[in-house]
Amino acid sequence: MKPDKQLTVREQIIRCLEAEPMTARDLSKALRISEKEVYSHLPSIEKSIRHQKKQIKITPCSCLNCGFEFKDRKTYKKPGKCPECKKSRIEPAVFQITGSAEGRFPLPSAGPV
């Protein structure tokens, strides 16, 4: 694989999310890009890893004030405020890439034919 300096931003994000769960802020700090840029890359990353039988697992945002979970959210961005209590103390979503390409091409069995 290419050295880290030659990896694209999306490849670096994929590598980070395969290693451990991270928030958009964690990724922005690790890769020295804005959170807005991280959010803009996630839909494309989701499409590109789908071909490798992988997916982005999302632990949804939640309100720190009342505990409301944003389970049905269709975008990756953190919401501005809670629809229940109207506070803006929101715990950000955590992203991780799960699954693997292993098993797509099974090896022949070692037993008798």
Secondary structure as GFF3:
##gff-version 3
##sequence-region A 1 113
A	DSSP	three_ten_helix	4	6	.	.	.	ID=ss1
A	DSSP	alpha_helix	9	19	.	.	.	ID=ss2
A	DSSP	alpha_helix	24	31	.	.	.	ID=ss3
A	DSSP	alpha_helix	35	50	.	.	.	ID=ss4
A	DSSP	beta_strand	54	59	.	.	.	ID=ss5
A	DSSP	beta_strand	62	63	.	.	.	ID=ss6
A	DSSP	beta_strand	90	91	.	.	.	ID=ss7
A	DSSP	beta_strand	94	99	.	.	.	ID=ss8
###
